[in-house]
Amino acid sequence: MSDSAKQAILDSLDIGFRYPDDQRAALISKIAEINGVTESQVSLGNGSSENIRAVVQMLQTKALKDGKQFQVVVPDPTFAYAELYALSLGESVVKVPLIAENYDLDFDNLQKAADEFDGISLFYLCNPNNPTATITATHKLKAWINNAPANHYFLLDQAYSEYITDPSFESGVEWIKQELSANLIVIRTFSKLCALAAMRMGYAIASPQTTASIEPLCR
Ligand SMILES: Cc1ncc(COP(=O)(O)O)c(C=O)c1O
């Protein structure tokens, strides 16, 4: 944790008895500014784990309202929270093994899992992936998201994106700004590079419409 972060924590101890509504709003503003999006595109979570849970829950509710089925499709292995939240909400999870030779996403089988399903599918994609530390080729991922049908959603978890040195990597936040897909949600966290895991701060960036249905689930 940086010295300035430690100092900021010490400086705020005296207001620790208050609920942090104003600070929450200020942090949303700052995250929006840093990422070049509007405040209406930022949803703040108690760690990005809460953002993952909120996205799963938001789509479960949407599916219920629309009278549709809902499933979560995950590569295997990957960070388990999307799977665990879906299972705890009684939803089904399809696990699609990574390609054995290079740990890349098996796009064909991921797509097949959703195409064969009559309802809403959420792909949870961790890029770079935990635990394989691999990244997915940007052009493939971008084209896949761009061409997806309206009932396919993408939760792009970029918890480790600050560590990437590969110049071909594009942040999903840029894709949100380019309005690549209304069904794309990108999550980031202060837990890794900033070493603030115990402070529980993560965020989701999406279109204003999608954010409006996630943000109320993060309070
Ligand atoms: C890929 C990935 N996403 C999200 C998280 C959750 O992080 P946090 O809830 O602290 O933001 C982790 C934690 O290990 C992770 O590895």
The ligand as a Gaussian input file, in Angstrom:
#p B3LYP/6-31G(d) Opt

LIG

0 1
 C       -9.746000     -12.104000     -11.084000
 C      -10.257000     -11.588000      -9.802000
 N      -11.350000     -10.827000      -9.804000
 C      -11.854000     -10.317000      -8.683000
 C      -11.260000     -10.583000      -7.465000
 C      -11.894000     -10.017000      -6.249000
 O      -11.192000      -8.933000      -5.782000
 P      -11.825000      -7.832000      -4.869000
 O      -13.186000      -8.277000      -4.417000
 O      -10.892000      -7.685000      -3.728000
 O      -11.894000      -6.603000      -5.722000
 C      -10.112000     -11.369000      -7.399000
 C       -9.487000     -11.659000      -6.111000
 O       -8.604000     -12.467000      -5.968000
 C       -9.608000     -11.890000      -8.598000
 O       -8.503000     -12.655000      -8.631000

